[in-house]
């Protein structure tokens, strides 16, 4: 299996499992762990966890909001410059989660590089 796909699926699975027990920052921890275990190169280090967690948070917030006909999402979206559009709020939620996971992925990759070079010396 391709390393990128493996990293994507592992990040998604670990993010779902950790978010059951830990707060929102657990997606950063999931991306850090998977980036350390399945290291990627170049921009895939950021974009793979970004897409994985962004997709997870978007789908999860859509499912939660659809159960109450987007009433709470509309009220929260009216607090931001989104004109009360709950779908833009769902997109913003996924983007924010993706940025957090991407940062965790970059940190995990840097940790892997530093520890590898430290052990090589």
C-alpha positions, 0 to 999 in steps of 0.5 A: 500500500502507498505510504501516503494512503497508509498515513491518511487512513492511520491518521483518520483512524487514530483521530477518530479513536483519540477524539472519543477520549481526548479534547480537540487537540487529539487530532494533532497528536494523531497526526504527529504519531502517524507522521512519525511512524509513516514518514512522508516527504515534501508537502505531503507531510502537511496535506495528508493529515490536513485532508484526513482530519479535515474530511473527518471533522467536516463529515462529523460536524455535518452529521451532528448538525443535520440531526437538529436541522442546522439550528445551532450551526445557523446560530453560531454561523451568524456570530461570524461573517458567514451570513448564517450559512451552516455549510460555510461553518462546517467548511470552516470547522473542517479547515481548522481541524485540517490546519491543526492536524497538518501542524501536528504532521509537520511536527511529527516528521521533524521529530522523526528527522531529528531523532533519526539523525541523533541516533545516527551520530 
